[in-house]
Amino acid sequence: MTNAIAIDSSALDRLQAGFDFDLDWFTTWSEDSLPEGVARVEVGDTIYFLGPKADADSNLLVIEIKKKGLFDALAPKHRPEAFLRLVRFGRSESKSGRHPLPISWSPYHAESLVSFRSNSGASGEHARIEADLNPHGTKHAFAYDISREKRDLYRAEIDYNAFDAAVAGLDDAVIAMLSRLPTPVRGDDTRVELPELANRVTLGRSLDAWLDGLLTQRQLDFVKVSLTKSLRLVGAAGTGKTLSLVVKCVSELRKHMNGTEGYRSLFLTHSQATVELITQAIASMDHEGIMARSKASYLKICTLQELANEAMKYDLDGLEPLSSDGLEGRALQLEAIEAEIEHVQRSDWVTAKSRCSEGFCKGMSSIRGTPAFRTFAREVANEIACVLEADGVRQSAQRRERYLNEPRKAWMMYLPDIEDRRVILMIYDRFRTFLKGVGVLGADQMIADYLGFLDSNRWDNIRHREGFDTVFVDELHLFNRQERMTLHHLMRDDSKAPVVIMAYDSKQSVRDTFNGLNDVSGGVAGLSRDMRLGETERFELTEGFRYTPEIARVLEWIDQGFPAAGISEELGFDWRPIGLGSMKQSGERPILVRAKSTLDIWNCVFPRARDRAKSLQKGKRVAVLCASEALFKRYSEAGEYRDWFLPISDREQLSGLRHAGKRFVFSMPDFVAGVQFDTVYLIEVNDGEVEEGPYSTGSLRRFVSTVYLGASRAEQVLEIYSSEERGGASRVLRHAINNGALDVIDIGDLQ
C-alpha cells in the first residue's frame, strides 16, 4: 500500500513546466506520464519522483495519499488542479514562517502550518489542503490532509509517520535511480517534451536554443538591448510578445546568476492564469537551473493585486480583497456597480433624471442585461477606477466639490452636466457602502491604498530591500491608468531611470483600460510620461506565428474598424494600422455566415464544433467564442448540448483545457486570451451589440477589440457568425467583406 508521494525539488521544476496525465494517474502514479528527466522509484510504502539533480540532501515535498487521504477526498476531475497547486506550493520558498501563496487560494497560516484551497472558486470545489512548511524543523514540506472546512490549525493533530518514512528512504531512492541504465539522448537535446498548453509559449526549448537562432531578428534585438531605460514591446496578437518577454527575463537573470549584489526582478501580469503560464514558461526554458543557482538573485511572478495585498497586510485588519486576479476583480466589481445602478434607478433617479443631460439619461434608463446598460456600467466603472478612487474623492467635501465643477479631460466619461456627476457620486457612495458591508476591498480601492503606500516614508525606507531592479509587465493593455501609475514606484533605486519592460497590444484591450494616454510621435511618449518612466525605447513585432496568411488578412481589415476619433491621437504609433506577415502556410479563407436568429446559430455551430473536435488529431483544439456578453450567459445555461463542450468563464479555468478530451471549448475571447485553437467559431458578431449614443465610440472600440481578440485565437480555420434578428453582421467586418478577406454565405448553404 502506498502511503506517500515524495517529490524532490528538481522534479518539481519539471512538473511545474506541465505534463499530460489521465485522471487515473492519481491511482497508478505511472512513470509513463512523467516529463522527461523525472524518474519514478518505489521504496517501502513511498513512491518517489526524482529529477536529474536529486541527491541525499534534496528538499522534498511529501504528499500523504493513503486511503481516504489527500486525493481520495476529491472528485477525479478536481485532482489535477489540486496536484498542480501542490507542485507550485512545493517549488516556492517560505519566509519567516509564511508562504507566498496567491491570495486567490485563501491561505491561512498558523506558525509552520498552512491551509489553502485545493481548487479555483469557479470549480465549485471548496476543499482545503493542509500542510506543514517545516516538519520537525526541516526544509522539507509535508501535505498531510484535506478538509472541507477552514479548521483551526493551532489545534491540528498531525501524524508524521508517512513523512518520516519518506525522508528516511530518500538515500535508497536516489541510489536506485542512479543505478538505472541511462536513457538514450535524443537527437534534439534542447527540447523538453511538454503538453500543448505548457508548450504554447516556449515550445519546451532552452534559453540558448532561442537565443541561438529561434528568435526573429526583431525579437533578438529586443532581448539583447541593454537595460538602461524602460522598453516598450508592441505587436499584434500572435507575434511572440510574451515569448520575447520571457526570454528577456531569463536572459537577464542568467547575467546576474553569479553576482553577489542581489539582483531583484519582478514579473507582473494581470491575471492568475497568466502567472501560472509565465511560471511554467520560465521553468520549461530554464534547462540550466538558473533559478535554483541564482542564490543572491530573486524573481517574483505575481499579479499587481497580490503585490498590493502583501504590502498592505489587509488580513491583519480582518479585511479581504475582492480578488487577487485583476480580471476577476474587475468582473466582480462591474457586477456590483451594475447592481448599484439598478438601486439608484429605483430610488434617487426618479427625481434626478429631469436635471441630467439627454445622453446620460439614456444610459441611466437602460435595462440591465442589454448592451446599452453594460456599456453605461463600464463607463461608470472606469470613472470610479480612474477618477474617483485615483483622486481620493471620497476623502473630503472639498474634493467632491472639485470633482463636480472642474473641467473634464477628454478621456473621462462624457458627463456634460454637474447633475450627471452628482448621480455618479450616488452610485459611487452606494458601491463603497456595499463593499464595506461585506468586509472586502474593491480592486481600485486596493490599488489606491497601494499608491499611497508607495508614496510613503515607510516605502522610501525599505524600497532598497524590497524594491526591484527590473520590472517586467505582460499584457500592459489590461492595466488601467491607476494601476500603471504604480510601476515606476516599484524600483529599488529611485535615483536612476526606471527600468520597466512592458509588452502590450492596445487593440486587445476590451476594457478601455488605456484611457488617459496621450502619445505623440517624436519626443517623450505620452505612455511613458503618464507612467513617469522618462525616455523609453519602442520595439515592434510584425510577424505572426499562430495563424494562416488568410486569417492575418482578416485581422488587418478588422483593425481598420477601430474608431480613430480620440484614441489615435492618444496612442499615436501604438494605434496605427497593423501590418502582419504570417509565417505559416496558406489555409482556408475565413467565412462570415449569416443566420436568421440566435437559435439558428445554436443549432448549427454547436454540432459543427463537436464534429470538428472529433475529427482533429490529439492536441488540436476547437473553440466556440461568443462576442456578446449577454448572449454568452444564455448559451452557457442552455442544456441541450451541455456535454459537448468545456465552458470557460474565467481565465483561472484555463488549466482544465488539457483534460477537455474531444470536447470543444465554449467561452468569450477575453477569457482565452493567450490560447490558440486550430478552429474558432466566433458567434454573435452583430451590429446590435453597439448602440448609438454619447458612449457609442467607447462601446464600438471595446467590441472591435473583442472581435479582433476572438479572430486572432484561430490558427487554421475561422468562421464568423451573425444574426439578422440582432442587427446582422457588425460594421466591424465591413472592410474585411468589401476587400474579399471574408467569404459571405447563408447558414443554409454551409457544407
C-alpha positions in Angstrom: 0.0 0.0 0.0 1.4 3.4 -1.0 1.3 5.9 1.9 3.0 8.9 0.3 4.4 10.6 -2.8 7.8 12.3 -2.3 9.0 14.7 -5.0 12.4 16.4 -4.9 13.0 20.0 -5.9 14.5 19.3 -9.4 11.5 17.0 -10.2 9.1 19.8 -9.1 10.8 22.1 -11.6 9.9 19.7 -14.4 6.4 19.1 -13.2 5.8 22.8 -12.9 6.5 23.1 -16.6 3.5 20.9 -17.1 2.8 17.3 -18.1 -0.1 15.4 -19.6 -1.7 12.8 -17.4 -5.0 11.0 -17.4 -7.3 11.1 -14.4 -6.5 7.6 -13.4 -2.8 8.7 -12.9 -3.8 9.5 -9.3 -4.3 5.8 -8.6 -1.5 4.3 -10.7 1.2 7.1 -10.4 2.6 5.7 -13.6 6.0 6.7 -14.9 4.7 6.9 -18.5 3.0 10.2 -17.9 6.0 11.9 -16.3 8.0 14.6 -18.2 11.5 13.7 -19.5 14.1 13.7 -16.7 11.8 12.6 -13.9 12.3 9.1 -12.6 9.8 7.0 -10.6 11.3 5.0 -7.7 9.4 3.0 -5.1 10.9 2.4 -1.7 8.8 0.8 1.0 5.4 2.5 1.1 6.6 5.7 -0.7 6.7 6.5 -4.4 9.5 9.0 -5.2 9.6 11.3 -8.3 13.2 12.3 -8.6 14.7 14.9 -11.0 18.1 14.9 -12.6 19.7 16.8 -9.6 18.2 14.7 -6.9 20.6 13.6 -4.1 20.5 12.7 -0.5 20.3 16.3 0.6 17.4 17.3 -1.7 14.4 19.0 -0.3 11.2 17.0 -0.6 7.5 17.7 -1.0 5.8 14.8 0.7 2.1 14.2 0.0 0.2 11.7 2.1 -2.1 9.7 -0.2 -3.1 6.6 1.8 -6.7 5.5 1.7 -9.1 8.4 2.5 -6.1 10.7 2.2 -5.4 13.8 0.1 -6.7 12.8 -3.3 -9.4 10.3 -2.4 -11.3 13.2 -0.9 -11.6 15.0 -4.3 -13.7 14.1 -7.3 -11.4 12.8 -10.1 -12.0 15.9 -12.2 -10.7 18.2 -9.4 -7.5 16.2 -8.7 -5.2 17.6 -11.5 -5.7 21.2 -10.4 -5.1 20.3 -6.7 -1.9 18.4 -7.6 -0.5 21.3 -9.7 -1.3 23.6 -6.8 0.8 21.4 -4.6 3.6 21.4 -7.1 3.6 25.2 -7.1 3.5 25.1 -3.3 6.5 22.8 -3.2 8.6 25.0 -5.5 8.2 28.3 -3.8 10.2 29.3 -0.7 8.6 30.3 2.6 10.0 33.2 4.5 9.6 34.0 8.2 7.0 31.2 8.7 4.8 32.4 5.9 4.4 31.1 2.4 4.0 33.3 -0.8 0.8 31.6 -2.0 -1.7 33.5 -4.2 -4.4 35.2 -2.2 -7.0 33.7 -4.5 -6.1 30.4 -2.8 -7.2 31.9 0.5 -4.2 30.8 2.5 -4.5 30.5 6.3 -1.3 30.4 8.4 -0.7 29.0 11.9 3.0 29.1 12.7 4.6 26.4 10.3 1.2 25.1 9.2 -0.8 26.4 6.3 -4.0 25.6 4.6 -5.2 26.7 1.1 -8.0 26.0 -1.3 -7.4 22.9 -3.4 -9.2 24.3 -6.5 -10.4 27.6 -8.0 -13.7 29.1 -6.9 -15.1 28.5 -10.4 -14.7 24.7 -9.9 -17.3 24.6 -7.1 -14.9 22.6 -5.0 -14.2 24.2 -1.6 -11.8 21.7 0.0 -8.7 23.0 1.7 -5.2 21.3 1.6 -3.3 21.4 4.9 0.5 21.3 5.0 3.5 21.8 7.3 6.1 24.1 5.9 8.9 22.9 8.2 8.0 19.5 9.6 10.3 18.7 12.5 12.2 21.9 11.7 13.4 20.6 8.3 13.3 22.4 4.9 11.0 19.8 3.5 7.2 20.3 3.1 4.5 17.9 4.1 0.9 18.0 2.8 -0.9 15.8 5.3 -4.6 16.3 5.0 -7.6 17.8 3.1 -10.6 19.3 4.8 -13.9 20.8 3.7 -13.7 23.4 6.5 -11.2 26.2 7.4 -10.1 24.4 10.5 -8.1 25.9 13.4 -4.7 24.7 12.6 -3.4 25.6 16.0 -5.4 22.6 17.3 -4.4 20.2 14.5 -3.1 16.8 15.4 -0.7 15.5 12.7 0.6 12.0 12.1 4.1 12.4 10.7 4.8 8.6 10.1 4.4 8.9 6.3 6.7 11.9 6.2 9.3 10.3 8.4 9.3 7.2 6.2 9.7 9.2 3.0 12.7 11.2 4.4 14.3 8.1 5.7 14.0 6.3 2.3 15.4 9.1 0.2 19.0 7.7 0.2 17.8 4.4 -1.1 15.6 6.0 -3.7 18.5 8.1 -5.1 20.8 5.1 -5.2 18.1 3.1 -7.1 17.6 6.0 -9.6 21.4 6.3 -10.2 21.7 2.5 -10.7 19.4 2.6 -13.7 20.8 2.5 -17.2 20.9 6.0 -18.7 18.1 6.9 -21.1 19.4 7.4 -24.7 19.8 11.1 -25.5 17.5 12.3 -28.3 18.9 13.9 -31.4 17.4 17.3 -30.2 18.5 17.6 -26.6 17.5 21.3 -26.4 13.8 20.4 -26.3 11.7 19.2 -23.3 8.6 17.5 -24.4 5.6 19.3 -22.9 1.9 19.1 -23.4 0.1 21.5 -25.7 -0.8 24.1 -23.0 2.6 24.3 -21.4 4.1 24.3 -24.9 2.4 27.4 -26.1 4.9 30.0 -25.1 8.4 28.4 -25.1 7.8 25.2 -27.1 9.9 23.4 -24.5 13.1 25.0 -25.9 16.0 26.1 -23.8 17.2 29.7 -23.4 20.2 29.1 -25.6 18.1 27.5 -28.3 16.0 30.6 -28.5 19.0 33.0 -28.4 21.0 31.0 -31.0 18.5 31.1 -33.9 14.9 30.5 -33.0 14.0 34.2 -32.4 13.4 36.6 -35.2 15.8 39.5 -35.7 13.4 41.9 -34.1 12.8 39.7 -31.1 16.6 39.2 -30.7 17.2 43.0 -30.9 14.7 43.4 -28.1 16.2 40.6 -25.9 19.8 41.9 -26.3 19.3 45.6 -25.7 20.9 46.9 -22.6 18.6 47.8 -19.7 19.5 51.4 -19.1 15.9 52.7 -19.6 12.4 51.3 -20.0 11.3 49.3 -23.0 8.0 49.0 -24.9 7.3 45.9 -26.9 4.3 46.2 -29.1 2.8 43.9 -31.7 -0.5 42.3 -32.8 -1.8 39.1 -31.3 0.4 36.1 -32.2 3.6 37.9 -32.8 5.5 36.5 -29.9 5.4 39.3 -27.3 5.1 37.1 -24.3 7.8 34.7 -25.5 10.2 37.6 -26.1 9.4 39.0 -22.6 10.1 35.6 -21.0 13.4 35.1 -22.9 14.5 38.6 -21.9 13.6 37.9 -18.3 15.5 34.6 -18.1 18.4 36.1 -20.0 18.8 39.0 -17.5 18.6 36.5 -14.6 21.4 34.5 -16.1 23.6 37.6 -16.4 23.3 38.1 -12.7 23.4 34.4 -11.8 26.9 34.5 -10.2 26.6 38.0 -8.8 26.5 38.9 -5.1 24.7 42.2 -5.3 21.3 40.6 -5.1 19.5 41.4 -8.4 15.8 41.6 -7.8 13.3 41.1 -10.7 9.5 41.3 -10.8 7.3 39.8 -13.5 3.8 41.3 -13.3 0.7 40.0 -15.0 -3.0 41.0 -14.8 -4.4 37.5 -14.1 -3.6 34.5 -12.0 -3.9 32.3 -15.2 -1.1 34.3 -16.8 1.0 34.0 -13.6 0.7 30.2 -14.0 1.6 30.4 -17.7 4.7 32.6 -17.1 5.8 30.4 -14.2 5.5 27.3 -16.4 7.2 29.0 -19.4 10.2 30.1 -17.3 10.5 26.6 -15.7 10.4 24.9 -19.1 13.1 27.3 -20.6 15.4 27.1 -17.6 17.4 23.9 -18.6 20.5 25.2 -16.7 18.8 25.6 -13.4 19.3 29.3 -13.4 16.6 29.9 -10.9 18.0 27.4 -8.4 21.6 28.5 -8.8 21.0 32.3 -8.5 21.4 32.3 -4.8 21.7 36.1 -4.5 19.1 36.9 -7.2 15.4 36.9 -6.9 12.4 36.7 -9.3 8.8 37.3 -8.2 6.0 36.4 -10.5 2.5 37.7 -9.4 -0.4 40.0 -10.1 -0.3 43.6 -9.1 -3.2 42.9 -6.7 -1.2 40.2 -5.0 1.8 42.6 -4.6 -0.5 45.2 -3.1 -2.2 42.8 -0.7 1.2 41.6 0.6 2.3 45.2 1.3 -0.9 46.4 2.8 -1.4 43.3 5.0 -5.2 43.6 5.0 -5.6 40.3 6.7 -4.4 41.8 10.0 -7.4 44.1 10.0 -9.8 41.3 9.0 -10.2 42.7 5.5 -10.1 40.7 2.2 -9.5 41.9 -1.3 -12.4 41.3 -3.8 -9.8 39.2 -5.8 -6.1 38.8 -6.3 -6.8 38.4 -10.0 -7.1 41.7 -11.9 -9.5 40.4 -14.5 -11.7 38.6 -12.0 -11.7 41.6 -9.6 -12.9 43.9 -12.4 -15.6 41.4 -13.4 -16.9 41.2 -9.8 -16.6 44.9 -9.4 -18.6 45.5 -12.5 -21.4 43.2 -11.3 -21.6 45.2 -8.0 -21.7 48.5 -9.9 -24.5 47.3 -12.1 -26.5 46.3 -9.0 -26.0 49.8 -7.5 -27.0 51.5 -10.8 -30.2 49.4 -10.6 -30.8 50.6 -7.0 -30.3 54.2 -7.9 -32.7 53.7 -10.9 -35.4 52.6 -8.4 -34.8 55.5 -5.9 -33.0 58.8 -6.4 -33.0 58.6 -10.1 -36.8 59.3 -10.2 -36.2 62.9 -9.1 -32.7 63.4 -10.5 -33.3 62.5 -14.2 -35.1 65.7 -15.1 -31.9 67.7 -14.3 -29.4 65.4 -16.2 -28.2 65.5 -19.8 -30.0 63.7 -22.5 -27.2 61.2 -23.2 -26.7 60.4 -19.5 -30.5 59.9 -19.1 -30.5 57.4 -21.9 -27.7 55.4 -20.3 -29.2 55.5 -16.8 -32.6 54.5 -18.1 -31.3 51.4 -20.0 -32.3 48.0 -18.8 -29.8 45.6 -17.1 -28.7 42.9 -19.4 -28.9 45.0 -22.6 -25.8 46.1 -24.5 -26.7 49.8 -23.7 -26.7 49.1 -19.9 -23.5 47.1 -20.0 -21.8 50.0 -22.0 -23.0 52.5 -19.5 -21.9 50.4 -16.5 -18.4 50.0 -17.9 -18.2 53.8 -18.3 -19.2 54.2 -14.7 -16.7 51.6 -13.6 -13.9 53.4 -15.5 -14.9 56.7 -13.9 -14.8 55.1 -10.4 -11.4 53.5 -11.0 -9.5 56.2 -12.8 -11.1 59.4 -11.4 -12.9 59.0 -8.1 -10.6 56.4 -6.5 -7.5 57.8 -8.1 -8.2 61.4 -6.9 -9.4 60.4 -3.4 -12.8 62.0 -4.0 -14.3 60.0 -1.0 -12.0 61.8 1.4 -13.4 65.3 1.7 -16.3 67.6 0.7 -13.7 69.9 -1.0 -12.6 67.1 -3.3 -16.2 66.1 -4.1 -16.9 69.8 -4.9 -13.9 69.9 -7.2 -15.0 66.8 -8.9 -18.4 68.3 -9.6 -17.0 71.6 -11.0 -13.6 71.2 -12.5 -13.1 70.9 -16.3 -13.1 67.3 -17.5 -10.4 65.7 -19.6 -11.2 64.1 -23.0 -10.6 60.5 -21.8 -13.1 60.7 -18.9 -16.7 59.6 -19.1 -18.9 62.0 -21.0 -20.7 63.9 -18.2 -21.5 67.4 -19.5 -23.8 68.5 -16.6 -23.0 68.8 -12.9 -26.2 66.8 -12.2 -24.8 63.9 -14.2 -21.8 63.8 -11.8 -24.0 64.0 -8.8 -25.7 60.8 -9.9 -22.3 59.2 -10.4 -21.4 60.1 -6.8 -24.7 58.5 -5.6 -23.7 55.2 -7.4 -20.1 55.5 -6.0 -21.3 56.0 -2.4 -23.6 53.1 -2.6 -20.9 50.9 -4.2 -18.5 51.8 -1.3 -21.2 51.1 1.3 -21.8 47.7 -0.3 -18.1 46.7 -0.2 -17.8 47.9 3.4 -20.8 45.9 4.4 -19.3 42.6 3.1 -15.9 43.4 4.5 -14.0 43.4 1.2 -11.9 46.0 -0.7 -12.6 46.7 -4.4 -9.7 46.3 -6.9 -9.4 50.0 -7.3 -9.6 50.7 -3.6 -6.7 48.4 -3.0 -4.6 50.0 -5.8 -5.4 53.5 -4.4 -4.2 52.3 -1.0 -1.1 50.8 -2.5 -0.3 54.0 -4.4 -0.4 55.8 -1.1 1.9 53.3 0.5 4.4 53.6 -2.4 4.4 57.3 -1.8 5.1 57.0 1.9 8.2 57.4 4.1 7.8 53.8 5.0 8.3 52.6 1.5 11.1 55.1 1.0 13.0 53.4 3.8 12.5 49.8 2.7 12.5 50.1 -1.1 16.2 49.3 -1.3 15.5 46.0 0.3 12.0 45.3 -1.1 12.0 47.1 -4.4 13.2 45.8 -7.8 16.0 46.4 -10.2 13.8 45.4 -13.2 10.0 45.1 -13.6 8.6 43.1 -16.5 4.9 43.6 -17.3 2.9 41.4 -19.7 -0.4 42.5 -21.2 0.0 46.1 -20.1 -3.1 46.8 -22.1 -5.1 45.2 -19.3 -3.8 47.6 -16.7 -5.8 50.7 -16.1 -4.4 54.2 -15.6 -4.2 53.9 -11.8 -2.5 50.5 -12.0 0.1 51.8 -14.5 1.0 54.6 -12.1 2.4 52.1 -9.5 5.1 50.7 -11.8 7.7 53.4 -11.5 7.4 53.4 -7.7 8.5 49.7 -7.5 12.1 50.4 -8.5 14.6 49.9 -5.6 16.8 52.9 -6.6 14.7 56.0 -7.3 17.8 58.0 -8.3 18.1 56.0 -11.5 15.8 55.9 -14.5 13.0 53.3 -14.0 13.6 50.0 -15.9 10.1 48.7 -16.8 9.9 46.3 -19.7 6.3 46.1 -20.9 4.6 44.1 -23.7 1.2 45.1 -25.0 -1.2 45.3 -27.8 -3.6 48.2 -27.1 -6.1 46.8 -29.6 -6.6 43.7 -27.4 -7.9 45.9 -24.5 -11.6 45.0 -24.4 -12.0 47.0 -21.1 -11.0 50.5 -22.2 -8.1 50.4 -19.7 -5.9 52.5 -22.0 -7.9 55.6 -21.2 -5.9 58.7 -20.4 -2.9 58.2 -22.6 -1.6 61.0 -24.8 1.1 59.6 -27.1 2.6 61.7 -29.8 5.2 61.0 -32.4 8.6 62.3 -31.5 9.8 63.4 -28.1 8.9 61.5 -25.0 5.9 59.2 -25.5 2.7 60.0 -23.6 2.6 56.5 -22.3 6.0 57.0 -20.7 5.0 60.4 -19.4 1.7 59.1 -18.0 3.7 56.4 -16.2 6.6 58.7 -15.2 9.1 56.4 -16.9 11.1 59.1 -18.7 12.6 58.1 -22.0 11.6 54.7 -23.3 12.7 52.6 -26.3 10.0 51.1 -28.6 10.2 47.7 -30.3 7.6 46.4 -32.7 6.9 42.8 -33.8 5.1 42.3 -37.1 5.5 38.6 -37.9 2.6 36.4 -36.9 3.4 32.8 -35.9 0.0 31.4 -35.0 -2.4 31.9 -37.9 -2.5 31.5 -41.6 -2.0 34.4 -44.1 -5.7 34.3 -44.8 -6.6 34.9 -41.1 -3.8 37.5 -40.8 -5.5 39.4 -43.7 -8.9 39.4 -41.8 -7.2 40.7 -38.7 -5.7 43.6 -40.7 -9.1 44.6 -42.0 -10.8 44.2 -38.6 -8.1 46.5 -37.4 -9.4 49.1 -39.8 -12.7 49.1 -38.0 -11.3 50.6 -34.8 -12.8 54.1 -34.3 -9.9 56.6 -34.7 -11.6 59.5 -33.1 -9.7 60.5 -30.0 -7.7 57.3 -29.4 -5.4 57.6 -32.4 -4.3 60.9 -31.0 -3.9 59.4 -27.5 -1.9 56.3 -28.6 -0.1 57.6 -31.7 2.3 54.9 -33.1 0.7 52.2 -30.9 -2.7 52.7 -32.6 -1.6 52.9 -36.2 -3.0 50.2 -38.6 -1.2 46.8 -38.2 0.7 45.2 -41.0 1.0 41.5 -40.4 3.2 38.9 -42.2 2.2 35.3 -41.4 5.0 32.7 -41.0 2.5 29.8 -41.7 1.4 28.2 -44.9 -1.8 29.3 -46.6 -5.1 27.8 -45.5 -8.8 28.1 -45.9 -10.3 31.6 -46.5 -12.3 32.6 -43.4 -16.1 32.9 -43.8 -18.9 35.1 -42.5 -22.1 33.0 -42.0 -25.4 34.9 -41.9 -28.1 33.4 -39.8 -31.7 34.4 -39.2 -31.6 34.1 -35.4 -29.6 33.1 -32.3 -31.4 29.8 -32.3 -30.2 29.0 -35.8 -26.6 29.7 -34.7 -27.0 27.5 -31.7 -28.4 24.6 -33.7 -25.7 24.9 -36.4 -22.5 25.9 -34.7 -22.5 23.6 -31.7 -23.0 20.3 -33.6 -20.5 21.6 -36.2 -17.9 22.3 -33.5 -18.5 18.9 -32.0 -17.9 17.1 -35.3 -14.8 19.3 -36.0 -13.3 18.5 -32.5 -13.8 14.7 -33.0 -12.1 14.8 -36.4 -8.9 16.6 -35.3 -5.8 14.8 -34.0 -4.8 14.9 -30.4 -3.5 18.3 -29.3 -5.7 20.2 -31.7 -8.4 22.3 -30.1 -11.7 23.8 -31.3 -13.4 26.8 -29.7 -16.8 28.5 -30.0 -16.3 32.1 -28.8 -19.2 34.4 -28.2 -18.7 38.1 -28.9 -21.8 39.1 -26.9 -21.6 39.1 -23.1 -25.4 39.0 -22.6 -25.8 36.0 -25.0 -22.8 34.2 -23.6 -24.8 33.6 -20.4 -27.8 32.4 -22.3 -25.7 29.9 -24.3 -23.9 28.7 -21.2 -27.2 28.0 -19.3 -28.8 26.1 -22.2 -28.7 22.4 -21.6 -29.2 20.5 -24.9 -25.5 20.4 -26.0 -24.0 20.8 -22.5 -22.0 17.6 -22.5 -20.3 18.5 -25.8 -18.2 21.5 -24.6 -16.0 22.7 -21.8 -17.2 26.1 -20.6 -14.5 28.7 -19.7 -16.0 31.6 -17.9 -12.8 33.0 -16.3 -9.1 32.7 -17.0 -8.3 30.6 -14.0 -10.3 27.7 -15.6 -7.7 27.5 -18.5 -5.8 24.8 -16.6 -8.7 22.5 -17.4 -8.1 22.7 -21.1 -5.6 19.8 -21.1 -8.4 17.5 -19.9 -11.0 18.6 -22.4 -10.6 15.4 -24.4 -12.7 15.6 -27.6 -14.9 18.4 -26.2 -14.7 21.8 -27.7 -14.3 25.0 -25.6 -17.1 27.5 -25.2 -16.0 30.9 -23.9 -15.6 34.6 -24.7 -12.4 36.0 -26.4 -11.3 37.8 -23.2 -11.2 34.6 -21.2 -9.0 32.7 -23.6 -6.5 35.5 -24.4 -3.1 33.9 -25.0 -4.5 30.5 -26.0 -4.7 29.3 -29.6 -7.1 26.9 -31.3 -7.0 25.1 -34.6 -10.6 26.2 -35.3 -12.6 29.1 -34.0 -16.3 29.7 -34.5 -16.8 33.3 -33.5 -20.5 33.8 -32.9 -22.9 36.7 -32.4 -20.8 39.4 -34.2 -23.8 41.5 -34.6 -24.3 45.2 -35.3 -26.8 45.4 -32.5 -24.1 45.0 -29.9 -23.2 48.7 -30.3 -26.0 51.2 -29.7 -25.8 54.8 -30.9 -25.4 57.5 -28.2 -22.9 59.5 -26.3 -20.9 56.4 -25.2 -21.0 54.6 -28.6 -17.4 55.3 -29.6 -16.1 53.6 -26.4 -18.6 50.8 -26.9 -17.5 50.3 -30.5 -13.9 50.3 -29.6 -14.4 47.6 -27.0 -16.5 45.5 -29.4 -13.8 45.7 -32.1 -11.2 44.6 -29.6 -13.4 41.6 -28.7 -13.8 40.6 -32.3 -10.1 41.2 -33.1 -9.1 39.1 -30.0 -11.5 36.3 -30.8 -10.5 36.1 -34.5 -6.8 36.0 -33.6 -7.3 32.9 -31.5 -7.7 30.8 -34.7 -4.7 29.1 -36.3 -6.2 27.3 -39.3 -10.0 27.8 -39.6 -12.0 30.9 -38.7 -15.8 31.1 -39.1 -17.7 34.2 -38.0 -21.5 34.1 -37.4 -24.0 37.0 -37.3 -27.8 37.0 -36.6 -30.3 39.1 -38.6 -32.6 39.4 -35.6 -29.8 41.3 -33.8 -28.8 43.7 -36.5 -26.9 41.5 -38.9 -23.2 41.5 -39.5 -21.4 44.1 -37.4 -19.9 47.2 -39.1 -16.6 45.9 -37.7 -16.5 43.4 -40.5 -17.3 45.8 -43.3 -13.7 46.3 -44.6 -12.9 42.6 -44.5 -16.1 41.8 -46.5 -15.6 44.6 -49.1 -11.9 43.7 -49.7 -12.6 40.0 -50.2 -10.9 38.7 -47.0 -14.2 37.1 -45.8 -16.4 35.0 -48.0 -20.1 35.6 -47.1 -22.6 32.7 -47.1 -26.0 32.0 -45.7 -26.2 29.5 -42.9 -28.3 27.1 -45.0 -25.5 26.9 -47.6 -22.9 25.6 -45.2 -21.2 22.4 -46.2 
